Amino acid sequence: MRHGTASIYVCGATVQGLPHIGHVRGVLNYDVLRRWLLHRGLDVLMVRNVTDIDDKVLAKAKAAGRPWWEWAATHERAFEAAYDALGCLPPSIAPRATSHVPQMIELMRRLVDGGHAYASGGDVYFSVSSFPSYGALSGQRPDQMRQGESAGAGKRDPLDFTLWKQAKPGEPCWPTPWGSGRPGWHLECSAMATFYLGAEFDIHGGGQDLVFPHHENELAQSRAAGDGFARYWMHCAWVTMSGEKMSKSLGNVVAIPALLDQVRAPELRYYLVGPHYRSTIEYSQAALDEAVAAYRRIESFVRRVGQHTGEVEEQGTLATEFVTAMDDDLATPTALAAVHNAVREGNAALDAHDDAAARAAAGSVRAMTGLLGLDPLAPHWSSSPAGERGADRALGVLVEHLLEERQRARTGRDFATSDLLRDRLLMAGITVEDTPDGPLWTLKDN
């Protein structure tokens, strides 16, 4: 067991609209990382910023006829609600960009004084040519790069990127030694990361789409200013639809509130944390349905053990395969395979009336899923037990009781009673599927 502190900075949301699954996937992945590091004996300082001033925020607010600050705050709350619904641990702090302008101005001063940045016409730019290792993070040569921003009348080199934008009529602005304006996106994260975590910290995380230009620019401006900045970088792959990255600009988004009308929060979390964080998720209803069924097999087993043998312990033994997988770059697919192996063994133990083995398996399942934020009996999920869409908890208890009776009949080869119980459930609108992991029930209108 190691001891110490892991410091992590994660690029959070640009709060221009409602969160979709592409937004929250990365946050869930870093939540799993945090849980695993805590389990491994490390304290974790996690900073997840909020970009509340940005071209997109201003444009969306203007189009809606709303104050920019109100637009940003409204959608910040929507993101936080989505994170909470999906069981994310709250970050150590979630700083807003607009609250850290003094730190941004100080970082710019250091860069200008060191010859790495220059003011021109009210704007301030970073000089890429002043930082010879520019491009090392993304593995590109400068002559291959495009910043994705306007050329800028005052730029000395098209590759230079904006640190500070000159004030425009009607837009929010702050005073600086180089004129009033507002910060550029890249500057915000460097200033906030080092303000909370120090000049050098452990891990910087974000989506794969942020490697260039955002993280490349963060690294360049921070190192140019003399900060060691991030020791390690982690990047989560996209959620795609029809092969395209899910984004509001493409109009191919699946919003979290809409999805949570279809599936329960732990089921959606299972869908998003199940694939390896560096693997692209191609969204489809079939894949989501498969994840829902897989999670319910786990949940049904744990509840079945609880009803048959009594309370299931939260802390059980972690399977060796689970630990090895999580230590190997958070290999969640292999880790979940270990969970399902334990479910199968536990169901077999129940069928053999080995209550001690069944309880041990259920405790192991709870311990492993808890480290993924998926423990079926976690209080966070208590308002939504298996197989229901907001119905009374009593339904779940009654159905599980009938399934226990049916399983006993099957074990005793009393197939007439087993079929009778299945048919009664079907008449009540409940279908039962017998799987290797035990019976799985759903409402027919699912």
N, C-alpha and C positions, 0 to 999 in steps of 0.2 A: 504494500500500500504506500502510495506516494503522498506527500503532504506539501502544501504550498498554495499559491493562488494562480489561477489562469485568468488572464485578462483578454476579453473578446469585444471587438467592435463590429457590429453588424449594420450594414446600410439598410435603413428602414424605409418606410413608405414615403413617396411623394404624394401628399394627400389631395389629389386632384379630383377623385371620384370614389365610388364604392369599391371595396376590395373584391378581387376575384381569386380563383384558386392558384393562378400563377403568382400572385403577390404573396399569399400565405404559405406556399410550399416551402420557401427558403426559411421563413421564420420557424416553421415546424421542424425543419432539419436542424437548425441551430439550437432549438429547444431540446431535441434529442441529444445533441452534442453536450449541452450543458448538463443534462441529467446524468449522462455517462461519466463526465468528468467529476461531478459531485460524488457519484458512486465510487469512483476511483480514489477518493480521499482528497480531492482538491477543492478549495474554495473557488468560486467563480464570480468574477466581476463582469457583467455583460451590459454593454451600452448599445442600445438600438435607437438610432436617431429618427427624428421626424423632419422631413423636408417640407416646411410650411410656407416657403417663399420660393417661387420658381416660375418660369415662363408659362408652364402648363396650368399651374394653379391660378395665376393671374388671368390667363385667357379664358379658362372655364368659368371663373367667377364673373368676369365681365360679360360673357355670353349669357349667363343666368341672371344678370342684373343684381348680383349680390356683392356685399363687401368681401374683399379677398380674405380678410382675417376670419370672417364668419364662415366662409366656404371651406377654408382650411380646417378650422376647428370642428365643423360638422363632420367632415370626412375622417379626421383624426379619430373622433369618437367611434365612427363606424369600423375603422381598422382595429381599434382596441377591443371593441365588442366581438369582432371575428376571432381575434387571437384568444380572447378569454373563452369564447364558446368552444374552441377547439382544444382547450386544455393547456395552453402555453403558460409556463411560469412567467410572471412579470419580470421584465428586465430590471437590473439594478437601478437604471435610470433611463428615461426616454427623452433626451434633450431635443428641444426645438431649435431649428436653425436661427430663427429670429431672436432667440434669447442669448445668442453667442456672437453677436456682431463685434463686440470689443476684442474677443479672441481672434477673430478673423482679421481685423485691422492690424493687430499686433503681428500676426503671421505674415501679412503683406509687407509690413514695415521691414521685417527681417529679410524678406526676399528682395525687396527693392534695395536695401542697404548692401546686400551681398552681391548685387549685380545679376540676380536671377529673375527679376521682374522690372517692369517699367510702366510708367503712367503715360497715357496718350489720349488727349481730348476728353478727359473725364473718366476714361476706362483704365483698368490696370490689367496688364497681360503677363503671363509667365513666359520667359524666353526658353524655349525648348533646347536651342543650341547651347545654352549655358550648362546643360546637364547631360554629359556625354553618355550615360548609361540609359537614357530615355528609350523605352521600347523593350527593355529586358523582361518586364513582367508578362507582357502579351506576346513576346517572341516575334516582334515586328521590327523592320527597319523604318526609320523616320520617313524615308521617301515613299514608303508604302501606305502611310497613314493619312487619314482625314479626320479632323476633329469633330465634324458633324455640327459645327456652328458657323455663323456667318463670317466672311473674310475679315470684317472689321477694318474701317478706314485707317485706324492708327496702328495696325499690326505691322511689325517689322518683318515677320515671317508668317505665311499662312498657317503653319503648324503650331504657332504660339496659341495658347488657350487663355480664356478670360478668367481672371480672378475677381474682378469687380466691374459692374455695369453702371454706366452713367445714368443718372436719374432721368426718367421720362415723365412728361406731364400726366398727372393722375395716378402714378404708380408710387408705392411706398418707397421711402429712401431714408438713408442714414448718412450723417456727415463723416467724412474722412479727410486726411491731409491732402488727398488727390481729387476731392470733390464729392458731392453727395451722390448716392446711388444705392445699389443693393448687391449682395454677394452673388458670385457664380457658384454653381452646384458643387464643383470639385473642392473649392476652398472651404465650404461649410464642413465637410466631413473631416478633413485634416485638422481643422481647428477644434472640433468637438472631441474627436478621438484622443488627441494629445492632452486636451484640457482635463479629461476625466481619467485617462489611463496612463498618462505620462508620455515622455518623448519616445519611449519604446515600449511596445506591448506585445502580447503573444500572438493573437489571431485576429485577422481582419476577414470578415465574411461578407458575402453578397451573392447575387445571381451571376450566372455565366455571362450575361449580357453586359455586366459592369466591368469586365476585365479591361476593355478599352472602349471609350477613353477614360471612364471615370476613375478606376483604380490605378491605371497607369499614371494619370495626372495627380492623383492623391500622393502616390509614392514619390513622384518626381519633386513636387513642391515641398513635401515634408522632408525628404532627404536633402534637398538643396538648402533648406533652412537650417540643417544641422541635426535633425531628429532621426533617430534610428527607425522609427515608425514600426510597422508590423513585421514580426519575425516569420510568420506563416500566413499564407493566403488560402482561403477555402471558397470555392464557387459552386453553387448549386445549378443543376441543369434546368432547362425550361419546362413548363407545361405547354404542350402544343395542341393545336386542333387543325386537322387536315394538313399536318406538316408545317404549319406556321406557328411561330411563337405567339402565345396568347397575350394580347395587348389591346388596350382601349382604342388605339389609333387604327388597328385593323378591324375592330368591331367583332372580334371572335372570342369574347370573354364569357366565362360562366361565373356569375357573381355568387359570393358566399351565401347571402340571404336566400337566394333562389335554390341553391343546392341543399341548404338545411331544411327546406320545405320537402325535399325528396328523401333525404337520408338523415340519420341521426349524426350528431357531431363526432362521436368516437368512430363511427363507420367512415366518415369523410377523412378523419385524421389517419385511420389505417390505410386508406387509399393513397394518401399523400406521403406518408413516411415509409410505406412498404418498399417501394423501389429504392435503389441506391441513390444517394443524393446527387451523384454525378451522372445519373442516367435520366434521359429525357422521358417524361410521361406524356404519351399521346392520349389525350382525353377522349373517352368514348363511354357511352352508357353501359355497354357490355362490360368494360373493364371496371367501372364503378360498381356494377351489380356483383361482379365476382369478388371484389374487395368486401362488399357488404356481407355476402354469404360467408366469406372466410372469417371475418370478425365475429359474426354471430355463432359460428361453430365454437370459437374460443369462449365466448360469453355464455353460451348454452351449457358448455361443460362445467364452467366454474359455478354457475347457479345450480346446476344439477347436483354437484357435489355438496354444495351448501345445504340444499334441501334434503339430501339423503343422509348426510353424515354430520351435519351441524356446521358451525362457523368455520370458514376457510381462512387460514392465516395469510396475512398480507406479505410476510417475509418468508420466502422459501429458498430452496437451493437453486442457484443459477446453473443451467446446463453448461458443461464445458464448451460445447459448440457455440452457445450463445455468447459467452465471454470472449472466446477467440474471434468470433465474427465482429463484435463491437470494437474490440481492440484493433481490428484490421480495417481502419478507415471507415468505421461505422457501417459495416456490411449488413444493413437491416434485412435484406432478403434472406440471408443465411440465418440471421438471428430469429426471424419469424418462422423459418423452417424448424428451428429447435423448439419454438413454442408449440407448433402444431404437432411435432413428435410427442411432446409431453401430453398434449390433449388426447392423442390416440392411446397412449399408454394409460392415461387416467381413465378413459372410458372403458378400456379393457378391464382395468382393475375394478371399476364399478360393476361391470357385468359379471365379474368373478366373485363379487361380494367381498372384495378386499378393501375395506373402508380405509385402512391406514395408508395403503399405497395410493388410493384415490385422493385422499387429503394431501398427501405429500406432493402428488403431481399437480393438484390445484394450487397449492402454495407456491410451487415453482413457477407455474404459469402466471400467477399474480405478480410474483417478484419480477419476472422477465418483462411482462407487458407493462408493469409500472415504470420501468426504466425507459420505455418507449412512449410513456404518457397514455397507455392504452388499457390500464387495469380495469376490467369490467365492473369491479365493485368499488372503484374510487368514488368518493363522495361527489366529485365534480359531475359524474354521469348519473347520479342517483335519480334525477328527474326523468330519465328516459330509458327504462329497462327494455330488454330484447323483445322484438317482434311487434312493437306498438308504435303508433304515430300520435302520441299525446294521450292515449287511453289510460284508464286507471291502472295503477300498479297491480291491482287485484287480478286483472286479466292474465298478466305474466305468471303470477303465482298459481292460478288455477290451471293454466295450460301446462306448466311444468309438472304439476301434480299428476295430471292425466298422462303425460308422457312417461312419468316414472312408472305408473301402473301398466302402461302399454309395454314398457321395456321389460318389466318383470314377467309379463305374459309371454313376450317373445323369448326371453331366456328360458322359461318353463315350457316352451314349445306349444303354448296355448294360443295358436294362431287365430282361432275364432274370436277370442276376446281381444287380441291385438288389433284385428281388422275392425271389430266393432268400435273400439275406442278411436281408431283413425277416422272411421266414417262419421262418428259423432263430432269430432273436431272439424271435419270437412263441412258438415251441415252448418256449423257455427261460423263458417267462413275462414277456417284455418287449415292450411295445407301443411303436411308433414313430409319431409324428405329424410330418408335414412342414409346417412353418410358414414364413411369410415371413422369420422370424428364424433359420431353420435347423431341423434335426431336433430333436425333443424326445422323450426316452424316459422311460418310467415302468414300474414293476412292475405287473402286472395286478391285484394285490390292493390297490392304492392306493385 
